[in-house]
Amino acid sequence: MAAGAYAPSGDNEFDVRQSAASRAAIEEYLKKTKTTLWIEHDFGANAKLKKAPPYYE
């Protein structure tokens, strides 16, 4: 599976089609703005990330 790709299982989403559309919209926005979305659920890894005011370029 490509980076950023997500294959929903369908068992944890209220509306699978709406979720897919939302993911597609986010992917389009990220491409348009040339940004990266970080979703960090690991407390230890999150603690190592730079936060404002220092930031990543």
Beta strands, then each sheet from edge to edge (+ up, - down):
end
